[in-house]
Amino acid sequence: MTERKAFALPVEYDLGAIAGEAAEFHSAQAQDICAGGLGIITDHPLKKGAVLRLGLPVSGPRALLPVFAEVAWAVPAADRFHAGLRFLR
């Protein structure tokens, strides 16, 4: 298991990318990151096993790195949802 590091940045994700459906973009707030995954908080409910296409911010103006991740777990928390994502290779 790798150590998680704080990663408090906004991220965008698309739920329709893998299913061949129309893009369905949502915003989230990243909480932490490690080599294997990312923790996020979002307003949209996520289901375990769902595959997301994420846009992770990298250096440079408006530069986003496209990454695919699977929802490893998701739990409601007040009016939002916490989720753990596992990066796919």
Buried (B, 14 or more C-beta within 10 A) or exposed (E): EEEBEEBEEEBBBBBEBBEEEEEEEBEBBBBBBBEBBBBBBBEBEBEEEBBBBBBBBEEEEEEEEEBBBBBBEBEEEEEBBBBBBBBEE
